[in-house]
Amino acid sequence: MIPSSAAVGRSIPRLEAHAKVTGRAEYVHNLSVPGMLMAKVFRSTVAHGRIRSIDVSAARAMPGVFAVYTCEDIRRVIAEPYYGPAFHDQPILALDKVRYAGEPVAVVLASDPHVAEAAAQLITADYDELPAVYDEIEAMTSKAVVHEVLKPAGTFADLKHLKNKSGTNIALDFHLRRGDVDQAFAEADHVFEHTFRTQQVLHLPLEPFATVAIPGDDTLLLHSSTQSPSFVRIEIARLFGWPENKVRVKVPYLGGGFGAKVYIKSEALAAACAMLARRPVKFALTMEEQFYMITKHATTLRIKSGVTKEGRITARECEVWWNGGAYADIGPRVTQKSGFTAAGPYEIDHVRIDSYALYTNLPAAGALRGFGIPQLVWAYESHTDMIARELKIDPLAIRRKNLLREGRPQATGTLMHDAELDLVLERLATRMQWEKPFDHGSETKRRGRGIAIGFKASISPTTSMAIVNINADGSCNLYSSTVDMGQGSDTAMAQMVSEVTGIAVEKITVVHPDTDVTPYDMATLGSRSTFHMGHAVKNAAEDARDKLFALAREVGLSAETTPIPDVFKKKYGMQAGNIVGVGSFIPSYQSPDVNGQTENATPFWMIGATGAEVEVDTETGEFKVTRLVNLVDVGKAINPAIVETQISGATIMQLGFTLTECMNFDAGQVTNASLADYKIPGMRDVPLAMENEAVDAKQKNGPFGAKGVGESGTFGVSPAIANAIDDAVGVRLTSLPLTAEAVYRALRAKAGMPLAAD
């Protein structure tokens, strides 16, 4: 029963590979059930306004329309139709007022989606327009208040302190204090201060949001493209006032998620419509409609550092403003969890951080691959290079001088353990051949290189549970609510079961999330699954193995050498019975005190670094990234090939956010809500030279020494490219995205011939 060769650490082909390449893999977007109605929404055309009236008469009169609902209709089945993981602030349909252009105001149901869409276009609404606020800095003092009253959801232990801040747009403010920052600035040889900005971008999974809601007798079955089926069940049950066992959520494969499909998105409207209509309802967004569902926070970050003449950072002050849009979603958690790392992966004795989650009249922002960390690394790693160049210190040397080391305290006071910052940085330097001379090119085609390193704390505390069922023929079923959305989690979890039980991976079936069948998991997000669910799966597999060994001993067989079917046959006289192992995991956690200090902020740290080489045309500002080198600390890779693809995927995604992707707004209305205008990277945008490496490391408290990797490849991409541009032509860009026009304008300004502003 013990494996002849270990399963963990091998590049086993993905379990779902054949189903996906043959087109047999199931997705909610393709699901159809008898009697199903299609839902299409009518959306607000103003960014902020009180609803005077909604006229749905023409839509209801259109042939083929089954029903048209507003939020007043929703209230017939849900008395308080508000949801959200941090605050119950988002109505299922706009109620009383609208808070962003594109907000759902009414919904049409019809068997034919084209009829529903045409009918939705016949709906009209009148508004008393209100002053709107779009910028996160202006939101701090704006007289335009997005929410008059807030009701904290009370869902998560680390957000229990949330409270209503009436009369402001602040959803959450997080503050960290360490040492005496003012005194350290006064004593510093140099003080540097810079401000950086990032833009609003989109997750854009190629499978848009979709939910099919099927009503029963005071029950509801949801097939949903969600990353958090357990949370969806809890939240839908809460909305209807039902016990959880009345709601069932099933999740097949996802065609991408990246944080967009966490918590609750399309499910609430689909569920409400299904219960009103007493028919199955499918609410599936178009690609364009994704621009109005959830986005990534635009941010402004002001960073100030006190530095010795030798380049030692003695003090750092950070202010971060997060543009959360009209509804909080999980923005307060991003503000707190990411905010406390804003000072960077450096040992700095004196730190002051203020991080603000702000409401604005734009589409809501939430978790997106990196959970706020890429925005922060963009700022502090650009800032670090600017300090190095001003002091004429090598960018690698200044990082070596200040980097956090094993056992040293991070700004929260939490000691760094198993965070291979120095190893990742040194491997990056080796791969970049940093110590060797670099060819900076010609007068008109300049070349440059840059590096950046970042880190992230895992979300904590969260709970994961798993079940391992060993069948009498020696096959096995793993029951887990982790969602495989392309990251390869099914395969990795099966490898862990195989490692413990000795059952071959190909004989292990991973049962997809089904809340009536698979046990609780908080969500598939934040690169937490390998660590958190990995522990639960390992514990469940060990429980099953131990029970199997006990059964073998009971019938007088050798547990280590007897084939599994023989054990069951000896016990039951035939191929019958099964062994069920259960496992759970929740890491320890200590909430920060009033100064943001805690001895236990995270169960593990994620590390990622990037080196970039660029070529810049000094006559036009056009540039291309010629090489990207990506290093991560993933502990022990459960499946090295999957880790390789995870690093590549994260890097390419962040490359898009760095160079081309940006949501454009006019009076709060998105003006480029299509793939024709919103440019994601294509194959020709990927650098010809892209190298990935997971360093040789071990996470001592991780399952089999492993930890997550899905986000690590995003951290350093943006600042490494900006640093390389500066190295090439001596201009510094402080706002994303990095464009040829921005480079050209900076070159003209540097030459004393600035271009007129747009």
JOTAPE-V500702 format. One record per residue. RES is the residue in one letter. PHI is phi in whole degrees, -180 to 180 (none if undefined). PSI is psi in whole degrees, -180 to 180 (NA if undefined). Layout:
RES_PHI_PSI, RES_PHI_PSI
//
This chain:
M_none_-12, I_-89_134, P_-65_144, S_-76_-26, S_-140_141, A_-65_144, A_-87_-37, V_-72_135, G_96_2, R_-108_146, S_-86_69, I_-72_136, P_-57_148, R_-62_141, L_-64_-33, E_-94_4, A_-57_-48, H_-65_-42, A_-63_-36, K_-75_-44, V_-73_-21, T_-93_-3, G_80_13, R_-93_-10, A_-64_139, E_-89_137, Y_-135_145, V_-60_-36, H_-58_-25, N_-95_-3, L_-77_137, S_-138_138, V_-129_156, P_-58_138, G_76_13, M_-74_136, L_-102_148, M_-102_136, A_-104_131, K_-131_138, V_-106_150, F_-97_132, R_-116_153, S_-64_145, T_-105_-3, V_-119_156, A_-83_-27, H_-158_120, G_-173_152, R_-84_136, I_-78_118, R_-86_-43, S_-162_154, I_-129_120, D_-104_108, V_-110_10, S_-63_-43, A_-66_-37, A_-67_-42, R_-66_-30, A_-81_-11, M_-70_131, P_-58_136, G_95_-10, V_-82_129, F_-84_-45, A_-163_157, V_-130_130, Y_-124_145, T_-113_-178, C_-68_-25, E_-64_-34, D_-69_-41, I_-56_-36, R_-65_-13, R_-69_-24, V_-117_-20, I_-134_110, A_-65_-41, E_-117_87, P_-84_53, Y_-121_142, Y_-141_173, G_148_146, P_-78_-25, A_-103_-53, F_-123_147, H_-83_76, D_-116_-11, Q_-106_117, P_-76_150, I_-61_-43, L_-129_153, A_-53_133, L_-129_121, D_76_-49, K_-149_163, V_-106_150, R_-122_-4, Y_-160_153, A_-71_123, G_108_-1, E_-70_136, P_-63_130, V_-115_-36, A_-148_162, V_-135_141, V_-112_137, L_-115_133, A_-157_156, S_-68_-33, D_-98_121, P_-62_-31, H_-69_-37, V_-65_-45, A_-61_-41, E_-68_-43, A_-64_-39, A_-67_-39, A_-60_-31, Q_-74_-13, L_-87_-11, I_-76_142, T_-128_157, A_-145_146, D_-112_141, Y_-131_148, D_-93_103, E_-67_142, L_-115_157, P_-58_142, A_-120_157, V_-130_134, Y_-120_-24, D_-97_139, E_-67_-32, I_-72_-45, E_-62_-32, A_-63_-23, M_-64_-34, T_-124_4, S_-64_144, K_-78_-14, A_-80_110, V_-106_122, V_-73_-41, H_-127_125, E_-77_-36, V_-136_142, L_-125_141, K_-117_107, P_-59_140, A_-74_-32, G_69_23, T_-79_-46, F_-109_142, A_-61_-35, D_-82_-1, L_-121_20, K_-65_-21, H_-84_-3, L_-60_142, K_-148_161, N_-71_122, K_-109_77, S_-63_146, G_81_6, T_-133_172, N_-105_15, I_-87_118, A_-85_-38, L_-158_141, D_-125_129, F_-115_135, H_-130_136, L_-127_134, R_-133_128, R_-143_123, G_74_-161, D_-116_93, V_-67_-45, D_-61_-43, Q_-64_-40, A_-65_-38, F_-64_-41, A_-64_-31, E_-93_-8, A_-71_148, D_-70_-35, H_-138_147, V_-128_127, F_-119_140, E_-140_130, H_-143_157, T_-124_137, F_-129_152, R_-134_147, T_-124_157, Q_-98_167, Q_-82_127, V_-132_178, L_-122_146, H_-65_-47, L_52_53, P_-61_141, L_-72_-16, E_-100_107, P_-64_172, F_-59_139, A_-155_138, T_-140_135, V_-113_119, A_-107_126, I_-120_113, P_-81_149, G_-126_-154, D_-85_94, D_56_33, T_-136_166, L_-149_130, L_-109_126, L_-117_123, H_-97_117, S_-139_146, S_-88_73, T_-120_150, Q_-91_-3, S_-141_68, P_-60_-36, S_-65_-42, F_-67_-41, V_-59_-44, R_-61_-47, I_-61_-44, E_-73_-40, I_-66_-41, A_-61_-41, R_-62_-43, L_-60_-42, F_-87_-8, G_73_31, W_-105_159, P_-71_156, E_-60_-31, N_-72_-2, K_-87_-11, V_-118_129, R_-122_131, V_-122_124, K_-118_138, V_-131_119, P_-85_-148, Y_-71_154, L_-109_140, G_-90_55, G_97_150, G_-146_-59, F_60_20, G_102_-15, A_-65_-37, K_-100_25, V_-87_160, Y_60_-124, I_-130_130, K_-131_-90, S_-81_-10, E_-69_-39, A_-64_-45, L_-68_-44, A_-60_-43, A_-65_-46, A_-63_-43, C_-64_-40, A_-64_-40, M_-73_-32, L_-71_-44, A_-82_-22, R_58_34, R_-139_155, P_-61_139, V_-130_132, K_-112_125, F_-116_104, A_-124_124, L_-78_152, T_-81_171, M_-61_-40, E_-64_-39, E_-67_-20, Q_-61_-27, F_-66_-15, Y_-108_3, M_-95_-60, I_-156_145, T_-135_-176, K_-100_141, H_-58_126, A_-73_146, T_-139_155, T_-123_132, L_-132_120, R_-101_127, I_-130_133, K_-132_133, S_-132_139, G_-98_130, V_-137_142, T_-78_166, K_-66_-20, E_-85_-6, G_98_12, R_-84_125, I_-82_119, T_-104_-24, A_-148_146, R_-147_135, E_-123_132, C_-132_135, E_-122_127, V_-125_127, W_-115_120, W_-104_122, N_-83_99, G_-86_-5, G_73_-162, A_-76_-24, Y_-134_144, A_-68_-34, D_47_-128, I_-105_17, G_-53_-41, P_-59_-35, R_-69_-40, V_-60_-45, T_-59_-43, Q_-80_-54, K_-67_-42, S_-82_-34, G_-56_-35, F_-74_-6, T_-101_10, A_-62_-22, A_-78_-10, G_93_174, P_-84_49, Y_-125_152, E_-86_102, I_-125_122, D_-73_-27, H_-125_113, V_-135_137, R_-134_121, I_-128_132, D_-126_122, S_-128_127, Y_-124_127, A_-94_124, L_-125_139, Y_-82_139, T_-139_176, N_-96_54, L_-127_166, P_-54_147, A_-61_151, A_-118_149, G_-151_-149, A_-73_133, L_-144_125, R_-1_95, G_122_-19, F_54_44, G_93_-17, I_-65_-43, P_-58_-35, Q_-64_-40, L_-72_-43, V_-64_-37, W_-52_-43, A_-77_-54, Y_-73_-25, E_-83_-28, S_-67_-45, H_-60_-43, T_-62_-42, D_-66_-39, M_-63_-39, I_-64_-46, A_-60_-44, R_-69_-37, E_-65_-38, L_-91_2, K_58_44, I_-112_140, D_-60_136, P_-57_-35, L_-69_-41, A_-63_-41, I_-67_-33, R_-71_-43, R_-57_-39, K_-68_-31, N_-111_-8, L_-62_142, L_-66_141, R_-117_167, E_-52_129, G_83_-2, R_-94_152, P_-80_136, Q_-78_174, A_-56_-28, T_-77_-12, G_96_-13, T_-68_130, L_-74_140, M_-80_122, H_-132_140, D_53_38, A_-118_98, E_-83_58, L_-61_-47, D_-68_-40, L_-64_-44, V_-62_-44, L_-64_-43, E_-70_-37, R_-66_-37, L_-63_-44, A_-60_-40, T_-67_-46, R_-66_-33, M_-83_-8, Q_51_51, W_-64_-33, E_-78_-13, K_-89_156, P_-59_146, F_-121_133, D_-79_112, H_-87_7, G_82_-160, S_-100_-174, E_-66_-38, T_-100_-18, K_-124_92, R_-95_145, R_-117_148, G_-150_167, R_-141_153, G_-150_159, I_-131_161, A_-160_149, I_-140_142, G_-144_170, F_-146_165, K_-147_141, A_-91_142, S_-74_148, I_-64_134, S_-157_149, P_-88_146, T_-141_159, T_-116_140, S_-135_145, M_-137_152, A_-149_157, I_-131_134, V_-118_122, N_-114_112, I_-94_121, N_-85_164, A_-67_-21, D_-91_5, G_93_0, S_-85_177, C_-151_147, N_-121_132, L_-108_125, Y_-108_116, S_-150_145, S_-96_14, T_-69_133, V_-97_124, D_-85_110, M_-117_27, G_114_-11, Q_-83_-8, G_85_24, S_-66_-36, D_-56_-46, T_-67_-45, A_-62_-42, M_-67_-38, A_-63_-37, Q_-64_-37, M_-65_-42, V_-62_-43, S_-62_-41, E_-59_-40, V_-81_-44, T_-93_-21, G_83_1, I_-78_132, A_-60_144, V_-57_-39, E_-68_-11, K_-100_10, I_-111_125, T_-104_129, V_-96_117, V_-81_124, H_-69_157, P_-54_130, D_-153_109, T_-66_-13, D_-84_-11, V_-125_-50, T_-90_142, P_-75_175, Y_-63_140, D_-144_136, M_-56_-52, A_179_162, T_-97_96, L_-164_166, G_63_23, S_54_35, R_-94_-17, S_-66_-46, T_-58_-41, F_-79_-57, H_-73_-58, M_-68_-33, G_-57_-43, H_-62_-46, A_-62_-43, V_-65_-45, K_-60_-44, N_-64_-41, A_-67_-41, A_-66_-40, E_-67_-38, D_-63_-45, A_-64_-44, R_-61_-45, D_-64_-39, K_-67_-37, L_-66_-43, F_-62_-40, A_-65_-39, L_-64_-41, A_-63_-43, R_-65_-37, E_-59_-37, V_-99_12, G_79_27, L_-111_161, S_-82_117, A_-65_-33, E_-77_-26, T_-117_-19, T_-78_131, P_-59_145, I_-56_-46, P_-58_-33, D_-68_-32, V_-64_-48, F_-66_-41, K_-64_-38, K_-67_-36, K_-75_-46, Y_-108_-5, G_79_4, M_-166_177, Q_-76_95, A_-155_162, G_86_175, N_-163_164, I_-118_131, V_-117_123, G_-110_142, V_-123_150, G_-151_150, S_-144_163, F_-155_134, I_-144_121, P_-75_158, S_-73_156, Y_-161_144, Q_-126_119, S_-61_141, P_-62_148, D_-81_-170, V_-62_-23, N_-98_12, G_75_14, Q_-95_138, T_-157_145, E_-81_-11, N_-146_79, A_-84_-25, T_-158_148, P_-77_-23, F_-159_160, W_-112_139, M_-102_137, I_-125_135, G_-147_140, A_-139_151, T_-135_139, G_-114_138, A_-130_145, E_-124_138, V_-132_161, E_-127_127, V_-120_131, D_-86_111, T_-71_-15, E_-88_-23, T_-123_-18, G_84_-7, E_-65_142, F_-145_159, K_-136_145, V_-85_115, T_-93_-21, R_-156_137, L_-129_131, V_-120_122, N_-120_123, L_-119_137, V_-137_156, D_-107_109, V_-113_12, G_67_-134, K_-92_127, A_-72_121, I_-65_-42, N_-138_99, P_-55_-37, A_-66_-39, I_-67_-40, V_-59_-42, E_-59_-46, T_-70_-32, Q_-64_-43, I_-63_-45, S_-61_-46, G_-62_-44, A_-64_-42, T_-65_-45, I_-67_-39, M_-62_-46, Q_-69_-27, L_-61_-41, G_-63_-44, F_-66_-24, T_-82_-39, L_-109_-37, T_-129_-31, E_-84_132, C_-166_125, M_-80_125, N_-100_140, F_-128_146, D_-133_111, A_54_38, G_86_-8, Q_-92_129, V_-67_129, T_-106_-3, N_-132_47, A_-84_60, S_-161_158, L_-73_-10, A_-74_-30, D_-112_-27, Y_-98_110, K_-96_110, I_-94_159, P_-65_140, G_-107_-180, M_-60_-34, R_-76_-10, D_-90_-12, V_-80_131, P_-56_142, L_-61_-33, A_-108_106, M_-133_116, E_-118_135, N_-123_146, E_-153_132, A_-99_118, V_-68_158, D_-76_102, A_-148_175, K_-146_130, Q_-90_104, K_-61_-32, N_-98_11, G_-95_160, P_-66_118, F_59_23, G_82_16, A_-103_161, K_-152_176, G_-72_161, V_-139_-10, G_-58_-26, E_-108_-19, S_-57_-34, G_-71_-9, T_-86_-23, F_-59_-56, G_-95_0, V_-61_-53, S_-63_-52, P_-68_-32, A_-62_-40, I_-70_-44, A_-62_-40, N_-65_-36, A_-69_-39, I_-63_-44, D_-61_-42, D_-64_-33, A_-77_-47, V_-129_3, G_72_29, V_-122_145, R_-115_120, L_-98_135, T_-119_3, S_-130_141, L_-95_151, P_-79_162, L_-87_114, T_-121_162, A_-61_-38, E_-63_-43, A_-63_-41, V_-64_-45, Y_-63_-43, R_-61_-41, A_-66_-38, L_-65_-42, R_-65_-41, A_-65_-40, K_-62_-35, A_-82_2, G_80_18, M_-129_63, P_-65_146, L_-82_153, A_-65_146, A_-67_155, D_-61_NA
//
